[in-house]
């Protein structure tokens, strides 16, 4: 294979690939590497590897060892975050010696960890939701039935106690209702039998959610939209998706800046990852992206990795079930949900599959 053919093949690889000489000069960068480092090849070829990686990065040492010992190295969890690459650039590296026209070079393949990490988190969220699903069925059976008996007994006692004790029987009734309400929330985690294969116009769902927000909990906010009007319908259930986006918008409204609160709703077509979903014979593609963005203080660092787990909440009076339920519903739809949060900008991103052509044909958009 000629050198031209080799570089043509490397340009087609979606992972960033660089070739680096013994003096650290970058002699080649494929298209993905140019995008990753935010520079064209004409710029990168005038730089050394130490100039495009963070100060003190182990990358330079890996390349030196690779070329000195003529062996390949794998390194996992390297931080390549820089002004050029942007935030959260944890990657895995494979460095191998190769013979090119310029001589022996170190070929460096960069594997961004974000996709694998996000998919792993989705599976974790779904596992947590399934655990809550099993627990909710037990709670409904073992707790709700006795609660009705307790409330009935308290109501009977209320007619036969002194005036000063009526308040106590009423307290028993009110607390019983509160616990029953919590169990009702758990029951939402049971396996859904709703139709999840209907074409749904998510822009219509977002419009309805925005209307509810602007006339209720989000009166103090400024809402804006940035939609791709050409998006096709998604496969799903309109009521459940309304519940998802209403929950996300409500959270955004509560987190947004108190004086200059803003919530942005967006949609876009993105090349989606293919994801194997339980209950579906083939992996699904998730190119439809919908995001809810607020300008609040952001999610605390200590709960970012557990945001969709049950009972995790930043609210003093929250149950921590809202986002866990959102993760379950999106998982049931064969989609994914992610959160990216920094002070002043928190983004919840939902990715969903496209409705089949047969289903889309009769859908009015």
TORKOL-4160 file (C-alpha; in steps of 0.2 Angstrom, whole numbers, padded with zeros to 4 digits, m for minus):
365
<pt num="1" X="0000" Y="0000" Z="0000"/>
<pt num="2" X="0007" Y="0017" Z="m0005"/>
<pt num="3" X="0009" Y="0031" Z="0008"/>
<pt num="4" X="m0005" Y="0041" Z="m0001"/>
<pt num="5" X="m0017" Y="0026" Z="0002"/>
<pt num="6" X="m0011" Y="0024" Z="0020"/>
<pt num="7" X="m0016" Y="0042" Z="0023"/>
<pt num="8" X="m0032" Y="0041" Z="0014"/>
<pt num="9" X="m0037" Y="0026" Z="0025"/>
<pt num="10" X="m0031" Y="0035" Z="0041"/>
<pt num="11" X="m0042" Y="0051" Z="0036"/>
<pt num="12" X="m0057" Y="0039" Z="0036"/>
<pt num="13" X="m0055" Y="0033" Z="0053"/>
<pt num="14" X="m0066" Y="0042" Z="0066"/>
<pt num="15" X="m0053" Y="0042" Z="0080"/>
<pt num="16" X="m0040" Y="0056" Z="0080"/>
<pt num="17" X="m0023" Y="0049" Z="0073"/>
<pt num="18" X="m0006" Y="0058" Z="0074"/>
<pt num="19" X="0011" Y="0053" Z="0068"/>
<pt num="20" X="0025" Y="0060" Z="0078"/>
<pt num="21" X="0044" Y="0060" Z="0074"/>
<pt num="22" X="0058" Y="0057" Z="0086"/>
<pt num="23" X="0060" Y="0076" Z="0089"/>
<pt num="24" X="0042" Y="0077" Z="0094"/>
<pt num="25" X="0037" Y="0086" Z="0077"/>
<pt num="26" X="0019" Y="0081" Z="0071"/>
<pt num="27" X="0021" Y="0075" Z="0053"/>
<pt num="28" X="0003" Y="0069" Z="0050"/>
<pt num="29" X="m0014" Y="0072" Z="0058"/>
<pt num="30" X="m0030" Y="0064" Z="0051"/>
<pt num="31" X="m0046" Y="0074" Z="0049"/>
<pt num="32" X="m0052" Y="0068" Z="0066"/>
<pt num="33" X="m0036" Y="0074" Z="0074"/>
<pt num="34" X="m0038" Y="0091" Z="0066"/>
<pt num="35" X="m0055" Y="0092" Z="0073"/>
<pt num="36" X="m0050" Y="0086" Z="0090"/>
<pt num="37" X="m0036" Y="0099" Z="0092"/>
<pt num="38" X="m0045" Y="0113" Z="0084"/>
<pt num="39" X="m0032" Y="0116" Z="0071"/>
<pt num="40" X="m0029" Y="0112" Z="0053"/>
<pt num="41" X="m0015" Y="0101" Z="0047"/>
<pt num="42" X="m0005" Y="0115" Z="0040"/>
<pt num="43" X="m0005" Y="0123" Z="0058"/>
<pt num="44" X="m0002" Y="0106" Z="0067"/>
<pt num="45" X="0013" Y="0101" Z="0056"/>
<pt num="46" X="0022" Y="0117" Z="0062"/>
<pt num="47" X="0020" Y="0111" Z="0081"/>
<pt num="48" X="0027" Y="0098" Z="0092"/>
<pt num="49" X="0017" Y="0086" Z="0102"/>
<pt num="50" X="0021" Y="0095" Z="0118"/>
<pt num="51" X="0014" Y="0111" Z="0111"/>
<pt num="52" X="m0003" Y="0103" Z="0108"/>
<pt num="53" X="m0004" Y="0093" Z="0124"/>
<pt num="54" X="m0006" Y="0099" Z="0142"/>
<pt num="55" X="0010" Y="0104" Z="0152"/>
<pt num="56" X="0017" Y="0089" Z="0160"/>
<pt num="57" X="0007" Y="0077" Z="0150"/>
<pt num="58" X="0013" Y="0059" Z="0149"/>
<pt num="59" X="0011" Y="0058" Z="0130"/>
<pt num="60" X="0028" Y="0065" Z="0127"/>
<pt num="61" X="0036" Y="0051" Z="0137"/>
<pt num="62" X="0025" Y="0038" Z="0129"/>
<pt num="63" X="0031" Y="0043" Z="0112"/>
<pt num="64" X="0049" Y="0043" Z="0117"/>
<pt num="65" X="0048" Y="0026" Z="0125"/>
<pt num="66" X="0039" Y="0019" Z="0109"/>
<pt num="67" X="0052" Y="0025" Z="0097"/>
<pt num="68" X="0067" Y="0021" Z="0109"/>
<pt num="69" X="0061" Y="0003" Z="0112"/>
<pt num="70" X="0052" Y="0000" Z="0096"/>
<pt num="71" X="0037" Y="m0007" Z="0105"/>
<pt num="72" X="0018" Y="m0002" Z="0107"/>
<pt num="73" X="0011" Y="0006" Z="0122"/>
<pt num="74" X="m0007" Y="0008" Z="0128"/>
<pt num="75" X="m0011" Y="0021" Z="0141"/>
<pt num="76" X="m0029" Y="0024" Z="0149"/>
<pt num="77" X="m0037" Y="0039" Z="0156"/>
<pt num="78" X="m0025" Y="0053" Z="0150"/>
<pt num="79" X="m0032" Y="0070" Z="0152"/>
<pt num="80" X="m0029" Y="0080" Z="0135"/>
<pt num="81" X="m0040" Y="0095" Z="0141"/>
<pt num="82" X="m0033" Y="0111" Z="0134"/>
<pt num="83" X="m0039" Y="0128" Z="0127"/>
<pt num="84" X="m0039" Y="0120" Z="0109"/>
<pt num="85" X="m0047" Y="0103" Z="0113"/>
<pt num="86" X="m0060" Y="0110" Z="0125"/>
<pt num="87" X="m0066" Y="0103" Z="0142"/>
<pt num="88" X="m0068" Y="0085" Z="0148"/>
<pt num="89" X="m0055" Y="0077" Z="0136"/>
<pt num="90" X="m0051" Y="0061" Z="0145"/>
<pt num="91" X="m0044" Y="0049" Z="0132"/>
<pt num="92" X="m0036" Y="0032" Z="0130"/>
<pt num="93" X="m0020" Y="0031" Z="0119"/>
<pt num="94" X="m0012" Y="0018" Z="0109"/>
<pt num="95" X="0006" Y="0022" Z="0103"/>
<pt num="96" X="0015" Y="0011" Z="0090"/>
<pt num="97" X="0031" Y="0013" Z="0080"/>
<pt num="98" X="0027" Y="0013" Z="0061"/>
<pt num="99" X="0038" Y="0015" Z="0046"/>
<pt num="100" X="0033" Y="0030" Z="0035"/>
<pt num="101" X="0041" Y="0040" Z="0021"/>
<pt num="102" X="0049" Y="0051" Z="0034"/>
<pt num="103" X="0056" Y="0037" Z="0043"/>
<pt num="104" X="0051" Y="0028" Z="0059"/>
<pt num="105" X="0037" Y="0037" Z="0067"/>
<pt num="106" X="0026" Y="0035" Z="0083"/>
<pt num="107" X="0008" Y="0033" Z="0077"/>
<pt num="108" X="m0003" Y="0039" Z="0091"/>
<pt num="109" X="m0022" Y="0034" Z="0090"/>
<pt num="110" X="m0033" Y="0044" Z="0102"/>
<pt num="111" X="m0049" Y="0035" Z="0109"/>
<pt num="112" X="m0060" Y="0048" Z="0117"/>
<pt num="113" X="m0068" Y="0040" Z="0132"/>
<pt num="114" X="m0084" Y="0050" Z="0131"/>
<pt num="115" X="m0094" Y="0038" Z="0120"/>
<pt num="116" X="m0090" Y="0023" Z="0130"/>
<pt num="117" X="m0091" Y="0032" Z="0146"/>
<pt num="118" X="m0109" Y="0038" Z="0142"/>
<pt num="119" X="m0115" Y="0022" Z="0136"/>
<pt num="120" X="m0109" Y="0014" Z="0152"/>
<pt num="121" X="m0118" Y="0027" Z="0162"/>
<pt num="122" X="m0134" Y="0023" Z="0152"/>
<pt num="123" X="m0133" Y="0005" Z="0157"/>
<pt num="124" X="m0129" Y="0010" Z="0175"/>
<pt num="125" X="m0145" Y="0021" Z="0175"/>
<pt num="126" X="m0155" Y="0008" Z="0167"/>
<pt num="127" X="m0149" Y="m0005" Z="0180"/>
<pt num="128" X="m0154" Y="0007" Z="0194"/>
<pt num="129" X="m0171" Y="0010" Z="0187"/>
<pt num="130" X="m0174" Y="m0009" Z="0185"/>
<pt num="131" X="m0169" Y="m0011" Z="0204"/>
<pt num="132" X="m0182" Y="0003" Z="0209"/>
<pt num="133" X="m0195" Y="m0005" Z="0197"/>
<pt num="134" X="m0194" Y="m0022" Z="0207"/>
<pt num="135" X="m0194" Y="m0012" Z="0224"/>
<pt num="136" X="m0209" Y="m0002" Z="0219"/>
<pt num="137" X="m0219" Y="m0017" Z="0215"/>
<pt num="138" X="m0215" Y="m0024" Z="0232"/>
<pt num="139" X="m0219" Y="m0007" Z="0240"/>
<pt num="140" X="m0236" Y="m0006" Z="0232"/>
<pt num="141" X="m0241" Y="m0023" Z="0238"/>
<pt num="142" X="m0233" Y="m0023" Z="0255"/>
<pt num="143" X="m0236" Y="m0005" Z="0261"/>
<pt num="144" X="m0250" Y="0002" Z="0252"/>
<pt num="145" X="m0263" Y="m0010" Z="0257"/>
<pt num="146" X="m0259" Y="m0009" Z="0276"/>
<pt num="147" X="m0259" Y="0010" Z="0274"/>
<pt num="148" X="m0277" Y="0010" Z="0269"/>
<pt num="149" X="m0281" Y="0000" Z="0285"/>
<pt num="150" X="m0272" Y="0012" Z="0296"/>
<pt num="151" X="m0281" Y="0027" Z="0289"/>
<pt num="152" X="m0298" Y="0019" Z="0291"/>
<pt num="153" X="m0294" Y="0015" Z="0309"/>
<pt num="154" X="m0288" Y="0033" Z="0312"/>
<pt num="155" X="m0304" Y="0039" Z="0304"/>
<pt num="156" X="m0315" Y="0028" Z="0316"/>
<pt num="157" X="m0305" Y="0033" Z="0331"/>
<pt num="158" X="m0308" Y="0051" Z="0327"/>
<pt num="159" X="m0327" Y="0050" Z="0331"/>
<pt num="160" X="m0323" Y="0042" Z="0348"/>
<pt num="161" X="m0308" Y="0052" Z="0355"/>
<pt num="162" X="m0308" Y="0068" Z="0365"/>
<pt num="163" X="m0307" Y="0085" Z="0356"/>
<pt num="164" X="m0288" Y="0087" Z="0361"/>
<pt num="165" X="m0284" Y="0070" Z="0352"/>
<pt num="166" X="m0293" Y="0074" Z="0336"/>
<pt num="167" X="m0278" Y="0083" Z="0330"/>
<pt num="168" X="m0268" Y="0067" Z="0332"/>
<pt num="169" X="m0279" Y="0056" Z="0322"/>
<pt num="170" X="m0279" Y="0069" Z="0308"/>
<pt num="171" X="m0260" Y="0069" Z="0309"/>
<pt num="172" X="m0261" Y="0050" Z="0306"/>
<pt num="173" X="m0272" Y="0052" Z="0291"/>
<pt num="174" X="m0262" Y="0066" Z="0283"/>
<pt num="175" X="m0245" Y="0056" Z="0286"/>
<pt num="176" X="m0254" Y="0040" Z="0279"/>
<pt num="177" X="m0259" Y="0050" Z="0263"/>
<pt num="178" X="m0241" Y="0057" Z="0262"/>
<pt num="179" X="m0233" Y="0040" Z="0263"/>
<pt num="180" X="m0246" Y="0033" Z="0250"/>
<pt num="181" X="m0242" Y="0047" Z="0238"/>
<pt num="182" X="m0223" Y="0042" Z="0239"/>
<pt num="183" X="m0228" Y="0024" Z="0235"/>
<pt num="184" X="m0238" Y="0031" Z="0221"/>
<pt num="185" X="m0222" Y="0039" Z="0214"/>
<pt num="186" X="m0213" Y="0022" Z="0216"/>
<pt num="187" X="m0227" Y="0014" Z="0206"/>
<pt num="188" X="m0222" Y="0024" Z="0191"/>
<pt num="189" X="m0206" Y="0014" Z="0190"/>
<pt num="190" X="m0215" Y="m0003" Z="0187"/>
<pt num="191" X="m0212" Y="m0010" Z="0170"/>
<pt num="192" X="m0222" Y="0000" Z="0157"/>
<pt num="193" X="m0235" Y="m0008" Z="0145"/>
<pt num="194" X="m0238" Y="0008" Z="0136"/>
<pt num="195" X="m0237" Y="0009" Z="0117"/>
<pt num="196" X="m0219" Y="0015" Z="0114"/>
<pt num="197" X="m0220" Y="0013" Z="0095"/>
<pt num="198" X="m0230" Y="0028" Z="0089"/>
<pt num="199" X="m0223" Y="0042" Z="0079"/>
<pt num="200" X="m0222" Y="0058" Z="0091"/>
<pt num="201" X="m0217" Y="0075" Z="0086"/>
<pt num="202" X="m0206" Y="0080" Z="0100"/>
<pt num="203" X="m0207" Y="0099" Z="0095"/>
<pt num="204" X="m0226" Y="0098" Z="0099"/>
<pt num="205" X="m0222" Y="0090" Z="0115"/>
<pt num="206" X="m0209" Y="0104" Z="0119"/>
<pt num="207" X="m0221" Y="0117" Z="0114"/>
<pt num="208" X="m0234" Y="0110" Z="0126"/>
<pt num="209" X="m0221" Y="0109" Z="0140"/>
<pt num="210" X="m0216" Y="0127" Z="0137"/>
<pt num="211" X="m0234" Y="0133" Z="0138"/>
<pt num="212" X="m0236" Y="0124" Z="0154"/>
<pt num="213" X="m0220" Y="0132" Z="0161"/>
<pt num="214" X="m0223" Y="0149" Z="0155"/>
<pt num="215" X="m0240" Y="0149" Z="0164"/>
<pt num="216" X="m0235" Y="0141" Z="0180"/>
<pt num="217" X="m0218" Y="0137" Z="0188"/>
<pt num="218" X="m0208" Y="0146" Z="0175"/>
<pt num="219" X="m0217" Y="0163" Z="0175"/>
<pt num="220" X="m0201" Y="0172" Z="0181"/>
<pt num="221" X="m0190" Y="0164" Z="0167"/>
<pt num="222" X="m0186" Y="0169" Z="0149"/>
<pt num="223" X="m0188" Y="0154" Z="0137"/>
<pt num="224" X="m0181" Y="0153" Z="0120"/>
<pt num="225" X="m0180" Y="0139" Z="0107"/>
<pt num="226" X="m0167" Y="0134" Z="0094"/>
<pt num="227" X="m0175" Y="0120" Z="0084"/>
<pt num="228" X="m0171" Y="0110" Z="0068"/>
<pt num="229" X="m0188" Y="0111" Z="0060"/>
<pt num="230" X="m0184" Y="0096" Z="0048"/>
<pt num="231" X="m0182" Y="0083" Z="0061"/>
<pt num="232" X="m0194" Y="0068" Z="0059"/>
<pt num="233" X="m0204" Y="0060" Z="0072"/>
<pt num="234" X="m0197" Y="0049" Z="0086"/>
<pt num="235" X="m0203" Y="0032" Z="0091"/>
<pt num="236" X="m0212" Y="0033" Z="0108"/>
<pt num="237" X="m0226" Y="0038" Z="0119"/>
<pt num="238" X="m0232" Y="0056" Z="0119"/>
<pt num="239" X="m0238" Y="0056" Z="0137"/>
<pt num="240" X="m0222" Y="0048" Z="0144"/>
<pt num="241" X="m0211" Y="0060" Z="0134"/>
<pt num="242" X="m0221" Y="0075" Z="0140"/>
<pt num="243" X="m0218" Y="0068" Z="0157"/>
<pt num="244" X="m0199" Y="0067" Z="0154"/>
<pt num="245" X="m0197" Y="0085" Z="0146"/>
<pt num="246" X="m0209" Y="0093" Z="0159"/>
<pt num="247" X="m0198" Y="0086" Z="0173"/>
<pt num="248" X="m0182" Y="0092" Z="0164"/>
<pt num="249" X="m0189" Y="0109" Z="0161"/>
<pt num="250" X="m0196" Y="0110" Z="0179"/>
<pt num="251" X="m0179" Y="0106" Z="0186"/>
<pt num="252" X="m0171" Y="0119" Z="0174"/>
<pt num="253" X="m0183" Y="0132" Z="0180"/>
<pt num="254" X="m0179" Y="0128" Z="0198"/>
<pt num="255" X="m0160" Y="0129" Z="0195"/>
<pt num="256" X="m0160" Y="0144" Z="0183"/>
<pt num="257" X="m0153" Y="0161" Z="0189"/>
<pt num="258" X="m0166" Y="0169" Z="0201"/>
<pt num="259" X="m0164" Y="0187" Z="0193"/>
<pt num="260" X="m0160" Y="0183" Z="0175"/>
<pt num="261" X="m0166" Y="0165" Z="0173"/>
<pt num="262" X="m0165" Y="0158" Z="0156"/>
<pt num="263" X="m0170" Y="0141" Z="0149"/>
<pt num="264" X="m0166" Y="0136" Z="0131"/>
<pt num="265" X="m0174" Y="0122" Z="0122"/>
<pt num="266" X="m0165" Y="0115" Z="0107"/>
<pt num="267" X="m0166" Y="0101" Z="0094"/>
<pt num="268" X="m0154" Y="0095" Z="0081"/>
<pt num="269" X="m0149" Y="0080" Z="0070"/>
<pt num="270" X="m0133" Y="0072" Z="0076"/>
<pt num="271" X="m0124" Y="0056" Z="0070"/>
<pt num="272" X="m0130" Y="0045" Z="0084"/>
<pt num="273" X="m0122" Y="0030" Z="0092"/>
<pt num="274" X="m0129" Y="0013" Z="0089"/>
<pt num="275" X="m0135" Y="0006" Z="0105"/>
<pt num="276" X="m0141" Y="m0012" Z="0109"/>
<pt num="277" X="m0157" Y="m0010" Z="0118"/>
<pt num="278" X="m0165" Y="m0024" Z="0128"/>
<pt num="279" X="m0181" Y="m0031" Z="0119"/>
<pt num="280" X="m0175" Y="m0025" Z="0102"/>
<pt num="281" X="m0167" Y="m0037" Z="0090"/>
<pt num="282" X="m0155" Y="m0025" Z="0082"/>
<pt num="283" X="m0145" Y="m0010" Z="0089"/>
<pt num="284" X="m0154" Y="0007" Z="0087"/>
<pt num="285" X="m0147" Y="0023" Z="0080"/>
<pt num="286" X="m0150" Y="0038" Z="0090"/>
<pt num="287" X="m0148" Y="0054" Z="0079"/>
<pt num="288" X="m0162" Y="0065" Z="0086"/>
<pt num="289" X="m0155" Y="0076" Z="0100"/>
<pt num="290" X="m0166" Y="0087" Z="0111"/>
<pt num="291" X="m0158" Y="0098" Z="0125"/>
<pt num="292" X="m0164" Y="0108" Z="0140"/>
<pt num="293" X="m0151" Y="0121" Z="0145"/>
<pt num="294" X="m0152" Y="0133" Z="0160"/>
<pt num="295" X="m0140" Y="0146" Z="0166"/>
<pt num="296" X="m0141" Y="0141" Z="0185"/>
<pt num="297" X="m0126" Y="0137" Z="0196"/>
<pt num="298" X="m0124" Y="0120" Z="0190"/>
<pt num="299" X="m0124" Y="0102" Z="0197"/>
<pt num="300" X="m0113" Y="0100" Z="0213"/>
<pt num="301" X="m0097" Y="0089" Z="0208"/>
<pt num="302" X="m0101" Y="0076" Z="0221"/>
<pt num="303" X="m0117" Y="0070" Z="0213"/>
<pt num="304" X="m0113" Y="0073" Z="0195"/>
<pt num="305" X="m0109" Y="0054" Z="0192"/>
<pt num="306" X="m0125" Y="0049" Z="0202"/>
<pt num="307" X="m0138" Y="0061" Z="0196"/>
<pt num="308" X="m0149" Y="0049" Z="0188"/>
<pt num="309" X="m0148" Y="0036" Z="0203"/>
<pt num="310" X="m0164" Y="0035" Z="0214"/>
<pt num="311" X="m0164" Y="0045" Z="0230"/>
<pt num="312" X="m0150" Y="0057" Z="0224"/>
<pt num="313" X="m0156" Y="0075" Z="0224"/>
<pt num="314" X="m0150" Y="0093" Z="0227"/>
<pt num="315" X="m0167" Y="0099" Z="0233"/>
<pt num="316" X="m0170" Y="0100" Z="0252"/>
<pt num="317" X="m0188" Y="0093" Z="0250"/>
<pt num="318" X="m0185" Y="0082" Z="0235"/>
<pt num="319" X="m0187" Y="0063" Z="0234"/>
<pt num="320" X="m0173" Y="0060" Z="0221"/>
<pt num="321" X="m0185" Y="0050" Z="0210"/>
<pt num="322" X="m0188" Y="0063" Z="0196"/>
<pt num="323" X="m0172" Y="0060" Z="0186"/>
<pt num="324" X="m0172" Y="0042" Z="0190"/>
<pt num="325" X="m0189" Y="0040" Z="0182"/>
<pt num="326" X="m0184" Y="0051" Z="0167"/>
<pt num="327" X="m0169" Y="0039" Z="0165"/>
<pt num="328" X="m0181" Y="0024" Z="0165"/>
<pt num="329" X="m0193" Y="0031" Z="0153"/>
<pt num="330" X="m0179" Y="0036" Z="0141"/>
<pt num="331" X="m0171" Y="0019" Z="0142"/>
<pt num="332" X="m0188" Y="0011" Z="0139"/>
<pt num="333" X="m0189" Y="0022" Z="0123"/>
<pt num="334" X="m0172" Y="0015" Z="0118"/>
<pt num="335" X="m0164" Y="0032" Z="0120"/>
<pt num="336" X="m0150" Y="0040" Z="0131"/>
<pt num="337" X="m0150" Y="0055" Z="0143"/>
<pt num="338" X="m0134" Y="0064" Z="0148"/>
<pt num="339" X="m0130" Y="0079" Z="0159"/>
<pt num="340" X="m0116" Y="0091" Z="0156"/>
<pt num="341" X="m0115" Y="0105" Z="0169"/>
<pt num="342" X="m0104" Y="0119" Z="0173"/>
<pt num="343" X="m0108" Y="0135" Z="0183"/>
<pt num="344" X="m0119" Y="0146" Z="0172"/>
<pt num="345" X="m0124" Y="0132" Z="0160"/>
<pt num="346" X="m0132" Y="0115" Z="0163"/>
<pt num="347" X="m0137" Y="0104" Z="0148"/>
<pt num="348" X="m0148" Y="0089" Z="0149"/>
<pt num="349" X="m0147" Y="0080" Z="0132"/>
<pt num="350" X="m0159" Y="0067" Z="0127"/>
<pt num="351" X="m0156" Y="0056" Z="0111"/>
<pt num="352" X="m0170" Y="0046" Z="0103"/>
<pt num="353" X="m0172" Y="0035" Z="0088"/>
<pt num="354" X="m0182" Y="0040" Z="0072"/>
<pt num="355" X="m0199" Y="0033" Z="0069"/>
<pt num="356" X="m0199" Y="0021" Z="0054"/>
<pt num="357" X="m0204" Y="0027" Z="0037"/>
<pt num="358" X="m0220" Y="0017" Z="0038"/>
<pt num="359" X="m0225" Y="0026" Z="0055"/>
<pt num="360" X="m0219" Y="0043" Z="0049"/>
<pt num="361" X="m0229" Y="0043" Z="0033"/>
<pt num="362" X="m0246" Y="0047" Z="0042"/>
<pt num="363" X="m0239" Y="0059" Z="0055"/>
<pt num="364" X="m0243" Y="0077" Z="0053"/>
<pt num="365" X="m0228" Y="0089" Z="0058"/>
